[in-house]
Amino acid sequence: MKRVQFSATYPDGLVHPLHRRVTDPGPVTRAELLTWSPTADATTLFWCDADADATASVVRAVDSLVETELVEDGEGTYAFLRQDGYEFAPAVLDAIAAASVVFLPPVAFLETGAVRFEAVGEAGALGAFHDALADLGDVAIERVHEFERSASPSRLTDRQRAALEAAVEAGYYELPRDGTIADVAAALDCSTSTAGELIRKAEAAVIREFVAGGGRDAHSR
């Protein structure tokens, strides 16, 4: 079972209206679709890397919006949206529905115009999904590794986990240190201050879990 990170850039006619606002110049440079309900009246939870006012201006691009609730956190703003329908392009939804893979949150909408997400499945199914998506836009495979059930899930958010993974890949934890917070920020398409905050919170969560477990790793519990 493989876990693959994809990056897709679609032509203008297939771009989600919220993503169009993210690509416009402004304070929001990243929006993440964290979770959604499998119902006709779409209910979704987004996160944007800006304050509530800037997030509201992005959310207003969604014509199907019925109700919204915004909650700021230390890194951005959560947007709980209720819509009367999804606004993803039908061709994109058809490719997703036909795929014999599962998708892991978040789905990240970047200011570069790319959509980044992860899928899990057998190699053949993942390859078929890649080919179907490539018929709609430019698709790149950014990372491939084995899918493993975590033996001891930590209290990390998806963003914090991604920051730690980027830091490891950049050599941030090598001795001597090869990578920098700027390298992590580049990998996550965020500011250095946001990357630094993500790393600090992730490290704190990992250390707290380690101490709570009496200093034992997951395999010795």
C-alpha positions as CSV (number, residue, x, y, z in Angstrom):
1,M,0.0,0.0,0.0
2,K,1.5,3.3,-1.1
3,R,1.0,6.9,0.2
4,V,1.5,9.5,-2.6
5,Q,1.6,13.2,-2.4
6,F,0.2,14.8,-5.6
7,S,0.4,18.4,-6.8
8,A,-2.1,19.4,-9.5
9,T,-2.6,22.7,-11.4
10,Y,-5.8,23.0,-13.4
11,P,-6.8,25.3,-16.3
12,D,-8.9,28.2,-15.3
13,G,-12.2,26.6,-16.0
14,L,-11.5,23.8,-13.5
15,V,-10.2,26.0,-10.7
16,H,-12.4,26.2,-7.5
17,P,-13.6,29.8,-6.9
18,L,-12.1,29.9,-3.4
19,H,-8.8,28.9,-4.9
20,R,-9.0,31.7,-7.4
21,R,-9.1,34.2,-4.4
22,V,-6.1,32.5,-2.9
23,T,-4.0,33.0,-6.0
24,D,-5.0,36.7,-6.1
25,P,-2.5,39.1,-4.4
26,G,-3.4,39.3,-0.7
27,P,-2.8,38.1,2.8
28,V,-4.2,34.6,2.2
29,T,-1.5,32.4,0.5
30,R,-2.8,29.0,1.6
31,A,-6.2,27.5,2.2
32,E,-6.7,23.9,3.4
33,L,-9.8,21.8,3.1
34,L,-9.6,19.9,6.4
35,T,-12.7,17.8,6.3
36,W,-16.1,17.6,4.6
37,S,-19.4,15.8,4.9
38,P,-20.6,13.2,2.3
39,T,-23.9,14.9,1.9
40,A,-25.7,16.9,-0.9
41,D,-25.7,20.1,1.2
42,A,-22.0,20.5,1.4
43,T,-20.5,21.1,4.9
44,T,-16.8,21.8,4.9
45,L,-14.1,22.9,7.3
46,F,-11.4,25.1,5.8
47,W,-8.4,26.8,7.3
48,C,-6.7,29.9,5.9
49,D,-3.3,31.3,6.8
50,A,-4.6,34.8,7.6
51,D,-6.9,36.6,10.0
52,A,-10.7,36.4,10.0
53,D,-11.3,39.5,7.8
54,A,-9.0,38.2,5.1
55,T,-10.4,34.7,5.3
56,A,-14.0,36.2,5.0
57,S,-13.0,37.9,1.7
58,V,-11.8,34.6,0.3
59,V,-14.8,32.7,1.5
60,R,-17.2,35.2,-0.1
61,A,-16.0,33.8,-3.5
62,V,-18.1,30.7,-2.9
63,D,-21.5,31.5,-4.5
64,S,-23.2,28.4,-3.0
65,L,-22.4,29.6,0.6
66,V,-25.4,29.4,2.9
67,E,-23.7,30.0,6.3
68,T,-20.2,30.5,7.6
69,E,-18.5,30.6,11.0
70,L,-15.0,31.9,11.4
71,V,-12.6,31.2,14.3
72,E,-9.1,32.6,14.5
73,D,-6.2,30.5,15.9
74,G,-2.6,31.5,16.4
75,E,-1.6,30.6,12.9
76,G,-4.7,31.5,10.8
77,T,-8.5,31.2,10.7
78,Y,-10.8,28.2,10.6
79,A,-13.8,28.6,8.3
80,F,-16.8,26.3,8.9
81,L,-18.9,26.5,5.7
82,R,-22.4,25.3,4.9
83,Q,-23.2,25.3,1.1
84,D,-26.1,24.2,-1.0
85,G,-23.6,22.3,-3.2
86,Y,-19.9,21.6,-3.9
87,E,-18.3,24.0,-6.4
88,F,-15.5,21.7,-7.6
89,A,-15.5,21.2,-11.3
90,P,-17.6,18.2,-12.4
91,A,-14.7,16.7,-14.3
92,V,-12.5,16.8,-11.2
93,L,-15.2,15.3,-9.0
94,D,-15.8,12.5,-11.6
95,A,-12.0,11.6,-11.6
96,I,-12.0,11.5,-7.8
97,A,-15.2,9.4,-7.6
98,A,-13.9,6.9,-10.1
99,A,-10.6,6.5,-8.4
100,S,-10.0,3.3,-6.4
101,V,-7.9,5.1,-3.8
102,V,-8.7,7.0,-0.6
103,F,-7.7,10.6,0.1
104,L,-6.1,12.0,3.2
105,P,-6.8,15.5,4.5
106,P,-5.8,18.3,4.1
107,V,-6.3,19.4,0.5
108,A,-4.1,22.4,0.3
109,F,-4.9,25.3,-2.2
110,L,-1.7,27.3,-2.7
111,E,-1.1,30.8,-4.0
112,T,1.0,29.3,-6.8
113,G,-2.2,27.8,-8.3
114,A,-1.3,24.2,-7.3
115,V,-3.5,21.9,-5.3
116,R,-1.6,19.6,-3.0
117,F,-3.1,16.4,-1.5
118,E,-2.3,12.8,-0.5
119,A,-3.9,9.6,-1.7
120,V,-3.4,6.0,-0.5
121,G,-3.9,2.8,-2.5
122,E,-2.3,0.1,-4.5
123,A,0.3,1.2,-7.0
124,G,-1.9,0.4,-10.0
125,A,-4.9,2.3,-8.7
126,L,-2.7,5.3,-7.9
127,G,-1.2,5.2,-11.3
128,A,-4.6,5.1,-13.0
129,F,-5.8,8.0,-10.9
130,H,-2.7,10.0,-11.8
131,D,-3.4,9.4,-15.5
132,A,-7.0,10.4,-15.2
133,L,-6.1,13.6,-13.4
134,A,-3.3,14.3,-15.9
135,D,-6.0,14.5,-18.6
136,L,-7.4,17.5,-16.8
137,G,-4.3,19.5,-15.8
138,D,-0.6,19.4,-14.9
139,V,0.0,16.8,-12.2
140,A,3.2,16.0,-10.4
141,I,4.1,13.3,-7.9
142,E,6.0,15.0,-5.1
143,R,6.5,12.1,-2.6
144,V,5.9,8.4,-2.5
145,H,6.3,6.1,0.6
146,E,4.7,3.1,2.2
147,F,1.5,3.7,4.1
148,E,1.8,2.7,7.7
149,R,-0.6,2.8,10.5
150,S,0.9,4.9,13.2
151,A,1.7,2.8,16.3
152,S,1.4,5.8,18.6
153,P,-0.5,8.8,17.0
154,S,0.8,12.0,18.5
155,R,-1.3,15.1,19.0
156,L,0.1,16.7,15.9
157,T,-2.0,18.6,13.4
158,D,-1.5,17.7,9.8
159,R,0.3,21.0,9.3
160,Q,2.6,20.3,12.2
161,R,3.4,16.8,11.0
162,A,4.1,18.2,7.5
163,A,6.4,20.8,9.0
164,L,8.4,18.1,10.8
165,E,8.6,15.9,7.7
166,A,9.9,18.9,5.7
167,A,12.4,19.8,8.4
168,V,13.8,16.2,8.4
169,E,14.0,16.2,4.6
170,A,15.8,19.6,4.6
171,G,18.4,18.4,7.1
172,Y,17.2,20.7,9.9
173,Y,17.8,18.0,12.5
174,E,21.2,16.9,11.1
175,L,24.4,17.4,13.1
176,P,25.7,19.8,12.0
177,R,22.5,21.3,10.8
178,D,22.1,21.4,7.0
179,G,18.6,22.9,6.6
180,T,16.9,26.1,7.9
181,I,13.5,27.2,8.8
182,A,13.5,29.0,5.5
183,D,13.9,25.6,3.8
184,V,10.8,24.3,5.7
185,A,8.9,27.4,4.8
186,A,9.7,26.9,1.1
187,A,8.6,23.3,1.3
188,L,5.3,24.3,2.9
189,D,4.7,27.4,0.8
190,C,4.3,29.6,3.9
191,S,6.2,32.4,5.7
192,T,9.3,31.7,7.8
193,S,7.4,32.9,10.9
194,T,4.6,30.4,10.3
195,A,7.1,27.6,9.6
196,G,8.9,28.4,12.8
197,E,5.7,28.4,14.8
198,L,4.6,25.0,13.3
199,I,8.0,23.5,14.2
200,R,7.9,24.8,17.8
201,K,4.4,23.5,18.4
202,A,5.2,20.1,16.8
203,E,8.3,19.7,18.8
204,A,6.5,20.6,22.0
205,A,3.7,18.0,21.2
206,V,6.2,15.3,20.5
207,I,8.2,16.0,23.7
208,R,5.1,16.1,25.8
209,E,4.0,12.7,24.4
210,F,7.5,11.2,25.0
211,V,7.6,12.4,28.6
212,A,4.0,11.2,29.2
213,G,5.0,7.8,28.0
214,G,7.9,7.7,30.5
215,G,10.5,8.2,27.9
216,R,9.7,5.0,26.0
217,D,9.2,4.8,22.3
218,A,6.0,3.3,20.8
219,H,7.5,-0.1,20.2
220,S,8.5,-0.6,23.8
221,R,5.0,0.2,25.2
